[in-house]
Amino acid sequence: MAEESKILIIGGTGYMGKHLVEASVRLGHPTFALVRERTLASDPEKAKLIEAFRNSGVVLLYGDLYDQERLVEAIKKVDVVISALGHESPKKLADQVNIISAIKQAGTIKRFFPSEFGLDVGRIELMEPAKTQLGVKAQIREAIKEAGIPYTIVSSNLGGAYYFLRRIGQIEPMEPPTDKILVLGDGNSKVIFVGEEDVATYTIKAADDPRTLNKILYIRPPANIYSHNQLISLWERKSGKTFERIHVSEEEIFRKIQESPPPLNFGYAIAHAAFVKGETTNFEIDPLIGVEASELCPDVKYTTVDEFVDRYI
Ligand SMILES: NC(=O)c1ccc[n+]([C@@H]2O[C@H](COP(=O)([O-])OP(=O)(O)OC[C@H]3O[C@@H](n4cnc5c(N)ncnc54)[C@H](OP(=O)(O)O)[C@@H]3O)[C@@H](O)[C@H]2O)c1
């Protein structure tokens, strides 16, 4: 049997990256994580995570997005590179050009996954500040194509464990609401939620799959497509509570985006795109540019929205 490809994750200590590292190990790939020495020294929680990676067989490589020599050295050891740099710094997302040039220099990479893992930024209009924060991802797509690097873009829609499901679509409160729920718009647009572990599984499975080469991998698990109203009704059925639904007009959402401090303004801008404009579901996948993950990998038993809600009530 052919050996699984060697995978390097840059940003493996982050929210999404941790799942990518774990999935890569779970699926039997020789797994490498580029970690920053200063994080290891200064962040005890992340130091523990890095130790857990080491114990599960991950090869730790010290380096930094801004240390080109070490970046090239790390990339030369593997077949596939996955970036999971965070969106809080558009500059760092833009500086993935350093990874692109290291991949060019190494000359052996079979697949690059830039940091995406969200809405398809290539086709949607976002409100600020999300427009600037995530718009950089679209520029990176262009830079990858220009460089002629084999790639896969993962468009995984809204994170299942990210606050949208846990708080029943609420942006502001940290806990699930108890009596009133804000519903952006009419609450009828369909939205796709995907568990982070499943995003990672589909991503790693795509790494060696010729069907995902130079394509967008859309993750649209059929059981995870819910409108906000349906999601609230599901919670109501399972919890025995009834919520008062307070609809928020688009004008009021714009005001919230403008007046809320970061990262709430970002959260409202994403929620506006997904819950009001229906940007995760309002298009058909063009087979020339995209493929759907749950169709490609029917063997993956993904976590359903129903199961997530059971976890959170
Ligand atoms: N769909 C969704 O709902 C959803 C939710 C969240 C995120 N996302 C997307 O997922 C992607 C990853 O975001 P995230 O929230 O997981 O990011 P994150 O938690 O902020 O993690 C960022 C990672 O990048 C690493 N990093 C930062 N600066 C670096 C440098 N100079 N050199 C090397 N590594 C560096 C960090 O390492 P240290 O540990 O050393 O700091 C960390 O591992 C983004 O594209 C984001 O938009 C999607």
PDBQT file of the ligand as one rigid body, heavy atoms in Angstrom, charges set to zero:
ROOT
HETATM    1  N1  LIG A 401     -15.681  28.641  10.159  1.00  0.00    +0.000 N 
HETATM    2  C1  LIG A 401     -15.523  29.104  11.372  1.00  0.00    +0.000 C 
HETATM    3  O1  LIG A 401     -16.487  29.226  12.135  1.00  0.00    +0.000 OA
HETATM    4  C2  LIG A 401     -14.139  29.478  11.838  1.00  0.00    +0.000 A 
HETATM    5  C3  LIG A 401     -13.916  29.729  13.189  1.00  0.00    +0.000 A 
HETATM    6  C4  LIG A 401     -12.626  30.081  13.595  1.00  0.00    +0.000 A 
HETATM    7  C5  LIG A 401     -11.601  30.190  12.658  1.00  0.00    +0.000 A 
HETATM    8  N2  LIG A 401     -11.856  29.961  11.349  1.00  0.00    +0.000 N 
HETATM    9  C6  LIG A 401     -10.771  30.069  10.342  1.00  0.00    +0.000 C 
HETATM   10  O2  LIG A 401      -9.788  29.095  10.648  1.00  0.00    +0.000 OA
HETATM   11  C7  LIG A 401      -8.479  29.618  10.345  1.00  0.00    +0.000 C 
HETATM   12  C8  LIG A 401      -7.611  29.496  11.590  1.00  0.00    +0.000 C 
HETATM   13  O3  LIG A 401      -8.113  30.393  12.581  1.00  0.00    +0.000 OA
HETATM   14  P1  LIG A 401      -7.996  30.081  14.145  1.00  0.00    +0.000 P 
HETATM   15  O4  LIG A 401      -9.048  30.867  14.830  1.00  0.00    +0.000 OA
HETATM   16  O5  LIG A 401      -7.904  28.624  14.349  1.00  0.00    +0.000 OA
HETATM   17  O6  LIG A 401      -6.569  30.738  14.468  1.00  0.00    +0.000 OA
HETATM   18  P2  LIG A 401      -5.894  30.922  15.904  1.00  0.00    +0.000 P 
HETATM   19  O7  LIG A 401      -6.597  30.147  16.949  1.00  0.00    +0.000 OA
HETATM   20  O8  LIG A 401      -5.684  32.383  16.108  1.00  0.00    +0.000 OA
HETATM   21  O9  LIG A 401      -4.471  30.217  15.702  1.00  0.00    +0.000 OA
HETATM   22  C9  LIG A 401      -3.484  30.801  14.913  1.00  0.00    +0.000 C 
HETATM   23  C10 LIG A 401      -2.312  29.861  14.798  1.00  0.00    +0.000 C 
HETATM   24  O10 LIG A 401      -1.293  30.509  14.027  1.00  0.00    +0.000 OA
HETATM   25  C11 LIG A 401      -0.056  30.441  14.723  1.00  0.00    +0.000 C 
HETATM   26  N3  LIG A 401       0.788  31.597  14.427  1.00  0.00    +0.000 N 
HETATM   27  C12 LIG A 401       0.536  32.902  14.715  1.00  0.00    +0.000 A 
HETATM   28  N4  LIG A 401       1.556  33.667  14.305  1.00  0.00    +0.000 NA
HETATM   29  C13 LIG A 401       2.473  32.830  13.758  1.00  0.00    +0.000 A 
HETATM   30  C14 LIG A 401       3.750  33.022  13.167  1.00  0.00    +0.000 A 
HETATM   31  N5  LIG A 401       4.292  34.237  13.059  1.00  0.00    +0.000 N 
HETATM   32  N6  LIG A 401       4.419  31.946  12.713  1.00  0.00    +0.000 NA
HETATM   33  C15 LIG A 401       3.873  30.694  12.798  1.00  0.00    +0.000 A 
HETATM   34  N7  LIG A 401       2.676  30.440  13.364  1.00  0.00    +0.000 NA
HETATM   35  C16 LIG A 401       1.982  31.507  13.836  1.00  0.00    +0.000 A 
HETATM   36  C17 LIG A 401      -0.449  30.433  16.193  1.00  0.00    +0.000 C 
HETATM   37  O11 LIG A 401       0.649  29.920  16.913  1.00  0.00    +0.000 OA
HETATM   38  P3  LIG A 401       0.971  30.312  18.447  1.00  0.00    +0.000 P 
HETATM   39  O12 LIG A 401       0.297  29.241  19.252  1.00  0.00    +0.000 OA
HETATM   40  O13 LIG A 401       2.452  30.245  18.481  1.00  0.00    +0.000 OA
HETATM   41  O14 LIG A 401       0.409  31.692  18.691  1.00  0.00    +0.000 OA
HETATM   42  C18 LIG A 401      -1.656  29.503  16.158  1.00  0.00    +0.000 C 
HETATM   43  O15 LIG A 401      -1.226  28.161  16.128  1.00  0.00    +0.000 OA
HETATM   44  C19 LIG A 401      -8.685  31.055   9.875  1.00  0.00    +0.000 C 
HETATM   45  O16 LIG A 401      -8.648  31.106   8.482  1.00  0.00    +0.000 OA
HETATM   46  C20 LIG A 401     -10.057  31.411  10.391  1.00  0.00    +0.000 C 
HETATM   47  O17 LIG A 401     -10.707  32.393   9.609  1.00  0.00    +0.000 OA
HETATM   48  C21 LIG A 401     -13.099  29.590  10.926  1.00  0.00    +0.000 A 
ENDROOT
TORSDOF 0
